[in-house]
Amino acid sequence: MCFSAEASFTGGIIISAIGVVTIRKVHKPSQILFASIPLFFGFQQFAEGLLWLTLPLAGYGIVQRVSGYTYLIMAKVIWPVLIPLSVLFMEDSKKKKKVLYALLLVGITLSMYYASCLLFLNVSPQIDCYHIKYHNDFPESLALPALIFYLTATIVPLFVSSIKKTHLLAICMILSCLVTVIFFKQYLTSVWCFFAALISGVIYWILNDSLKEFNLTGLGLLKKPFREDSQ
C-alpha cells in the first residue's frame, strides 16, 4: 500500500480477512481462483509493508530485495494472467471463452515481458514523500504499449464475462486507474494496486450474489441460472 507501513499492514489484514470470507462463498470449483484474488492482494500489501519498514534501514538489503520483487512479481507478472484465467474458469459461453483465451494470451505475453525485465534489468524501490516509487530500467519506448496490454488483460475480461456484476468490478478498476494516472502518475504501480486492493469487497459481493442465486436455482425458485446459457 502506498502511504505507510501501517497502512500496508492494516490493509493487508483487512483485505486478507475479506479473502477468507470470500473463499467461504465458493460453491463451485471454477470459482476458487477468482475468490482467491483478495488473498493475493492481501499478501501483496504485506510485502510492500515489509518494504516500507526496511527501506529506511541499513543492513536489510536482502529483505528489501525479496519484498520488493515479491510485490512487483505479483503486480506485474501474476495479475495480468490471474484475472483473465480466473474469469475464463467461471465462463460457460463458448463464444466468450474464445475471447477470454485471446485476452489470456495477451496477459501471458505481458507477464513474460515483465518477468524478463525483472530478471535482467535493475529495479530500485525508494520512499518518495508518502509513496514508494519503483525506479527501473525498463524500456521507456515500451511503457505505453505495456500499460495498454496490462489494462486489456486485467479489465477487459471482466466486461466480456457473462457472470453478473463483474462489469461493476471492471468499472471500479477503471476509475481507480484514472485517479492514479491523474493524481499519482509517478507512483502508478504502488497506488493503482492500492486502489485495486480496496475493491476486493466487490469480489465478495459478486460471489455472495452468485451463491444466493445458486441456492435459489437449486430450490427451483429462479427460472434463470446465475450464468447465461452456453452459446
N, C-alpha and C positions, 0 to 999 in steps of 0.2 A: 504494500500500500504506500501511497506516495507522500504522506505528510510527516510521519514519525514512526519510531519503533513501536510505541504504544498503540498507535492507530493500526499498524500492521498486525500485531498480535491480537488485539481486540477484534479486529475484522476477521482474522483467521479463525478465531474461536467461534464467532457468531456464524460465519459462513459455513464452517465445518458442521456446526450444530444443525444448520438448515439442510446440509447434505445428508446427515444421518436420518433426519426426519423424512427427507425426500426419498431416500432409498426404501424406507418402510412403505412408501406409497406404490412401489413397483408391484404390478400384478402379472406382468409378462416378462420373460427373459429378455426380449428385444428392447426393453426399456432400461435395462440396468446401466448401460454405458451413458445414456442421456441423464439418468438420475444421479450418476456419479460426478457430473460436471461441477456442482458446488464443492464437493470434496477436493477435487483438483484445484479449484480456486482457493480454497482454504489453505491447502498445502503450499500453494504459490505465495500466499501472503505471509505465511510463517517464514518462508525462505527469504523474502525481502525484509522481514522484521529482523532476522539474524544479520542481514547485510547492514541494516541501519545501526545495529549495536556495534559491529566490528569495524566499520569503515573509519571512525574517528580514532581507532586504537592501533598502536603498532604491535607487531608480533602475531597478528591473526590473518596473515596473508592467505594461508590455505583455506581457512574458514570463509574468508571473503570470496575467494575464488569459487569454492564449491557452492556457496549460497547464491552468488551472482549468476553463475552458469546454470544452476538449477532453475532459478527464476526465468532466465532467458530461454532455456530449452523448453520450458512449459509454455511461455508466451509466444515464442517464435516457431518452434518445431512441433509441439504437440497439438496446440489449439487448431491450426489450420487443417489437421487431419481428424481430430476428435469430433469437431462439430458436424461436418458432413457425414462422417461414419456413423455417429450416434443417431442422426436423423434417418440415414439410409436403413439402419437396422429396424426402425419402427415403421417404415413405409410399406404399404401394401400395393399401391398402384404401380403396375409395371412401367407405365409411361414415365411416371415421376421418378422411378428408380433409375431409369436410364439417365435422366438429367442429373440426379444425385451422384451417380457414378462418375459423370463428367466433372462435377464440382469436387468430388473426392480426388480425382486426378490432379485438378488444379492445386488442391491443398497439399497433396503429396509432393508435387513439383516444387512448391514454395518451401515446404519443410526441408527438402533435400538441399535447396539453395541456402537456407538459413543454417542448416547443420554444417554445411561446408564452410560457411563464413565463420561460424563459431569455432570450428576446428582449426582453421588456418589463419584467421585474421585476429587482430588484437581487439579486446573489449576491456574498457576501464570504467566501472561504475564509480560515480562521485556524488557526494551530497552537495547540492546546489540550492541554497536557501532552504526551503521546506520540501524539497523533492530530491529524488535520486535520478541523476542523468546518466544514461549508459553511453558513454563515448565509445565509438567503434570506428574501424577502418573499412566498413562495408562499402562497396562501390556506390558512389553518390548517384551515378547515372541510372542505377537500377532501383533507387529508393522509391520513386513514384510507382513504377510497374509492380514492385514488390508489395506496396501498400494496396494497390488495386487488387492484386491477386489475393492478398490477405483478407480484405473485406468481402471479396467474392466468395472465398471458401468458408468464411465464418458467419456470414449474414444471409447470403442468397439461399442456402439450403433451408433456412427457416421460413422463407417465403414460398419455396417450392413444396414443402411438406404439406400433406393433407391432414396432419394432426392439428386438432383445434388449438387455437391460441398461440401457436409457435410464431405466427406473424407478429404478434404483440411483443414477443421476445426480440424479434428482429428489429422492430421499430425502436425499442428501448436501447438496443445496441447501437443503432444508427445515431440516435440522439446523444448517446454517451460519446461516440466518436466525434460528432460535430462539436460538442462542448470542449472536448480535449484538443481538437485541432485549432479551435478559435482562441482558447484561453491558455492552453498548456502545450503548445506545439513542440517545444524543446524537450518536453518530458513525456512524449507520446506513449512510449512503451509502458512506463510505470503508471501514468494517470489513467490511460484507457483501460488497462487491466483492473484498476481500482473500481472504475465505474461499472465495468462488465461484471466484476465480482458482486457488486451491490445488487445486481438484478438476478442473483441466484434464487431469490424468492419467487420470481416468475416461473422458474423451472419447477419449483414445488407446486405452484398453482396449476400449472399445466398437467402434471401427473396426478394431482389430487382431483382435478376435474375429470381426468381420464378414469380414475378409479371409481368415482361416483357413477359415471355413465356406464362403465363396465358392469358394475353391480346391478344397476337398474336394467340394463340389457339382459343380464343373466336371469333376472326375475321376470322378464317379459314385459317390463313397464315402458320400454322405449322401442319404437319401431326402427329407429336408425342406430346403427352401432357407432362407437367412438370414431372409427376410421371410415373414410369414404370407401365405397366399393372398389375393388381392384379393377383396373381397366385393361 
